[in-house]
């Protein structure tokens, strides 16, 4: 059966909104540039992401807001959807949603990433 036009329009609008949010995230990462994002930064971000997942395991149901470095590691992890699903099941016993729209309303949450770039600077 064909999907009603309203359903397609709603999904198209949601996809466009997600694409705009991803573009903003990408711009924040690119703005840091190679003087900030080096091998040590990536290693540190990966370690901090693992700690973030541990925090999520210890506090299910809590709204956790990652810093920018953790959010980048989270995005990269999701690029391998089957591994992401399996890892979340193994580590958390459940799927782990990355819903950037939670922070878009100004409500102080979501996975849009905090302002800290994880560089250790101020």
Order of alpha helices (4+ residues) and beta strands (2+ residues): alpha-alpha-alpha-alpha-alpha
